[in-house]
Amino acid sequence: MTVIRTAVSAAEAVTDETANPLREAINPEFLQLMGWDPQAKLLFIPRNHPQFSAPECLVSGCDKMVHYAFQQGLCVGCMRRWEKSGQSIKEFTGTAKRYWRAIGEVPCTVPQCARPSNGLATPLCAAHLYQQKRIYKIPVEEFVEHPDVVPLEAFGLCQVAACYRQRQSPTGYCPAHAQRRRAEIRKGTLGDEEHWRRTTNAISQNGVISLRGLPDRVVHEILYGLQERVREGVMQKDYILRPFCDRVRSQLVTTLTELDLGAFNHQTKNIATGFLKHLSRFGLTPETERHKDIWSGYAFGLDGNLYFDKISQSWLRDATRSWAIDDIPKRRGKSRATVQAHINAIVQLSDSLRLNRPDHGEDVHAVARDDVTIFLNRLRFLNEQGEISGYTHVRVVRYARRLLSRMRTLGLTQRDQPLHGICETFGLRAEDVPDDPEDNEAGKDLPAEVMTQLCQHLDRLEATGAPEIRTAVELIIDTGRRPAEICRLPYDCLERDDDGKLTLVYDNHKSARKARRLPISGETGAVITAQQEQVRARFPDIPTDELKLLPTVLTNKMGSKPVTPEWLAARHRAWVESLPEFLVPTVVTVKGRQVTKVLPFDKAKIFPYAYRHTYAQRHADAGVAPDALQSLMDHRQLTTTQQYYRVSETRKREAVERVTAMQFDRNGNRVWRKAQALLDSEHARRAIGEVQVPYGLCTEPANVQAGGHDCPVRFRCVGCDHFRTDVSYLPDLEAYLADLLRGRERLAAFAADSWAKAEAMPSDEEITRVRRLVKRVRDDLGDLTEEDRTQIREAVTVVRRTRRIVALGLPRIGPPEDLRPERPTG
């Protein structure tokens, strides 16, 4: 590549003073990185920077970059030569040499001559070429050495505003633009020559971008936008930046905000949109935004915008903005959606006032409790009409109550405040908030049949070309972490405890708790290890402490940007929709009778966060104690954990009726065969007439009154006439039997006195009794029809998820280490 020679006068380097704040925001380090020449107004793309570089052409000596996979490792020029050669890629790259042609401005070969030549074929400027051919008539080699040949001064820069090359003549253009002008004249498309000079492109040169011919304000806007995009990690390519700058120049704008984006193609429009985004954020502060109707979340550390414009009443809009200013700093993470949800609750209140008050709610002194009642009735009507869901109904009332109460505590009812003079009765009471819909949290867990089918199709996720998405989905399923926590995992997220067990180290961003530790299975650890190997192969030179486990494939040359939860959710949704129907047994009512049918499962219920609910339900069903599950879920409060596996009274009643129909005494005899006919009062009597004990229930009144702690034969329930069990305890009985057998074997081999071993040894009678009880329950299950067995299994799941864990007061073995849903073996 030839050296670019420019001669820019001081007059051409005058800076527009109106751009000073923007110019000061451009870091000198960035300008140095870009090789910015402020006088020539040229950017020199750094080839060694990861956001600007690309692999070089495979042809020996060719230093051009390859930007697309379809080019098969060749630059555009070499690819065209290869297509014409008829050779294979290996043969072509092994024999082809760089295609030599003039790139950039070729100076006259006369030493110190400042004028350009016409190219490699005629390496002399026009004046020297005339002398060589017409006067001296000697070869070029001899001509440049002739003592009478002297260098000539330059005529100045090309008259094209964007061009940085030398003219051929005193009033003309550089050779390339002179040729382009002649072509335009031949076509009849030159038009106004002055306009052509101002808007035509500079001659393209690899790695060089001209900002000449642009107003200083636009130059600073482009430099600032480019700086911010580089800071974000966005990939920048000169073959896209150059046409963007050319299109800006062609529109003769004085600022980028005047651009007509309709004239841009897809790639340059994306750049323009990115530049405009950063320019719109420049200089933003909470003080500049707080009085607007639409806030840029960027000023508050949030993504997206906050919209107050749909609140009709000015007093209510001002009060809501005051609440938001107070509330936003107290929230952790990117909580824009939560803040906007609160604002939307006030929007609903505003709509009610606008539609139902004669003054449309504009008079703050006139609103009262009647308006609140109308608001509540309107929400109920919208819910009954299906325009809002039951969950939205509850949330709007709850949020509106919270905000109206907070507005008062913020002092907004005082003089010179938005709510000054408002009626004391204008507010929502605790009893105004409707009850939560049944199972508004529970029920988000996915049935086992759905999880099995999902795990069988995980390969389809990897086949989409996004292996990190499969890894993310697998980790959410296996660990129950929030999608955002999995997406942001660092590369070094896998550690071993002192006992050698694998542990996942993650940050709980929602609760602002860092370096949380979760025990995981070896299979889950293998998933993480495989992903680490892929990341290391993709970013071999980046330190591991700067890498993410799940780096995004876009604008991420350094591997420090993780996939976003939104992108994960979108790819996951596309994957789920591409899968066959998920058929699951479902209880439906047919002619007044409940029957089980295999029906398609609603795919809308399959989303990444549902795996967290499923994880909680899976462990609850396995008998994990609530306090232990709270720790596994990393919740601050137990009530939060309980919401992940809550069961409604209706579902619980149906399940109890099915399960208790197969209730047994200690001898394995059925004791309750017609639970379907019980009245509500009978259910209540049984609830207060029995107490839960290990592996079943106790009906002894004295023990019931003492909460199960006053039993003279404690720990020997299977030998007591007051003991009852049912099919829902079958897994616990089987585990108890296995513990007894293991304990007997261990004690037999243990070195201890005979009397100690005799007292600790499980009796043969107890083992026989438990074994007989387990066999009887299994046999009765085997006698049922397949439909009845399916209903029993569903009922057992419901009953177990609501059961309080009862311990014997002895050391307990924790839950199984690996509760992962099974993966296909093939």
JOWO-V966493 format. One record per pair of residues at least 4 apart in sequence whose ideal C-beta (glycine too) atoms are under 6 Angstrom apart, sorted by the first residue. I is the first residue (numbers start at 1). J is the second residue. If there is no record, write none. Layout:
BEGIN
I;J
I;J
END
This chain:
BEGIN
1;103
1;104
2;104
2;105
2;106
6;40
6;164
8;12
8;39
8;40
13;39
15;216
16;216
16;217
19;23
19;216
19;217
19;220
22;220
22;224
23;220
25;224
26;223
26;224
26;227
30;227
31;36
33;46
34;43
35;44
36;43
37;42
40;164
41;211
41;212
42;208
42;210
43;209
45;52
45;207
45;238
46;52
47;53
49;53
50;557
51;230
51;235
51;236
51;557
52;236
54;65
54;66
54;67
55;66
56;63
57;62
57;64
57;66
57;74
57;75
57;78
58;73
58;93
59;78
59;93
59;96
61;97
61;98
62;78
62;98
64;75
66;71
66;73
66;75
71;79
72;89
74;78
74;79
74;82
77;99
82;92
85;92
87;91
87;92
92;96
102;106
102;119
102;120
104;205
105;116
105;165
106;117
106;119
108;113
108;115
108;117
108;124
108;125
108;128
109;123
109;144
110;128
110;144
110;149
110;151
112;151
113;151
113;152
114;153
114;154
115;125
115;152
115;154
116;166
117;123
117;124
117;125
118;122
118;175
124;128
124;129
124;132
126;168
127;152
130;134
131;135
131;136
132;136
132;143
136;143
138;142
138;143
154;166
155;167
155;170
156;167
158;163
158;165
158;167
158;173
158;174
158;177
159;173
159;197
160;177
160;197
160;200
161;197
161;198
161;213
162;202
162;210
162;212
162;213
162;249
163;174
163;177
163;202
164;210
165;174
167;172
168;172
168;175
168;178
172;178
173;177
173;178
176;203
184;189
184;190
185;190
190;196
196;200
199;250
201;246
202;210
207;238
209;238
209;241
209;242
211;219
213;249
214;218
214;219
214;249
215;254
217;255
221;256
221;279
225;275
225;278
228;278
229;234
229;274
233;555
233;556
233;561
234;555
235;555
238;242
240;267
243;268
244;268
244;271
247;264
247;268
253;258
253;259
256;275
259;272
261;269
261;272
264;268
264;269
264;272
281;298
284;288
284;296
284;298
284;299
285;299
286;290
286;299
289;295
289;296
289;299
290;325
293;308
293;309
294;305
294;307
294;309
295;306
296;305
297;302
297;303
297;304
297;305
297;306
297;336
300;328
302;334
302;336
303;334
303;336
304;336
306;340
308;317
308;321
310;347
311;316
311;317
311;320
311;346
311;347
311;350
312;350
312;354
313;350
313;361
313;362
315;364
315;418
316;350
318;418
319;407
319;412
319;418
319;419
320;346
322;412
323;327
323;403
323;406
323;407
324;328
326;410
331;335
332;512
333;509
335;339
336;340
342;399
342;403
345;396
345;399
345;400
346;403
348;396
349;375
349;400
352;356
352;375
352;378
353;357
353;361
354;360
354;361
356;374
357;361
359;363
364;422
365;421
367;371
367;426
368;423
368;425
368;426
369;425
376;432
379;393
382;387
382;388
383;388
383;393
388;392
388;393
390;437
391;437
391;440
394;434
394;436
395;399
397;433
398;433
400;428
401;428
404;427
407;412
408;413
412;417
412;418
412;419
413;419
413;422
415;420
422;426
428;432
436;440
438;648
439;443
439;648
441;643
442;645
442;646
442;647
444;610
444;613
445;613
445;614
445;617
446;450
446;451
446;610
446;614
447;584
449;584
450;582
450;601
451;821
453;582
455;821
455;823
456;824
457;579
458;470
461;469
461;470
461;575
462;467
462;470
468;550
469;571
471;531
472;486
472;550
472;568
474;527
475;479
475;486
476;486
476;608
476;611
477;611
478;524
478;820
479;504
479;518
480;612
480;615
481;485
481;486
483;565
483;568
483;608
484;565
485;506
487;550
487;562
487;563
487;565
488;562
489;493
489;506
489;549
491;544
491;547
491;549
492;544
493;505
493;549
494;528
495;503
495;505
496;500
497;501
497;503
502;520
502;525
503;517
503;519
504;518
504;520
505;515
505;517
506;516
507;514
508;513
508;516
508;634
516;634
520;524
520;525
521;817
521;818
531;549
535;547
539;547
539;559
542;546
542;547
542;558
542;559
546;560
547;559
548;562
550;562
550;563
551;556
551;559
552;556
552;561
552;563
556;561
563;567
563;568
568;572
569;608
572;608
576;603
576;606
581;600
582;601
583;598
584;601
585;596
585;598
585;790
586;597
586;599
587;594
587;596
588;597
589;594
590;595
596;787
596;790
596;791
613;644
616;633
616;644
616;645
617;645
618;819
619;624
619;629
620;645
620;801
621;800
621;801
622;815
622;819
624;628
624;629
624;815
625;805
629;641
630;635
630;638
630;641
633;641
635;640
635;641
642;646
645;801
647;651
647;652
647;798
647;801
647;802
651;798
652;802
655;795
655;798
655;799
656;660
657;675
657;676
658;791
658;792
658;795
659;726
659;727
659;728
659;795
659;799
660;672
660;675
660;726
661;675
662;726
662;727
662;780
663;671
663;672
663;724
663;726
664;668
664;725
665;669
665;671
666;718
666;723
668;772
668;773
668;776
678;682
678;683
685;689
690;697
690;699
691;698
691;704
691;708
692;697
692;806
693;698
693;708
693;717
693;806
694;806
694;808
695;725
695;729
695;732
695;733
695;736
696;723
696;724
696;725
696;729
697;724
698;703
698;722
699;722
700;722
702;710
703;708
703;710
703;711
706;710
713;720
715;808
717;723
718;769
718;770
725;729
727;777
728;796
728;799
728;800
729;733
730;777
733;774
734;774
737;770
737;774
739;743
740;762
740;767
743;762
744;762
746;750
747;757
747;760
747;761
752;756
752;757
757;761
762;766
762;767
784;788
784;789
END
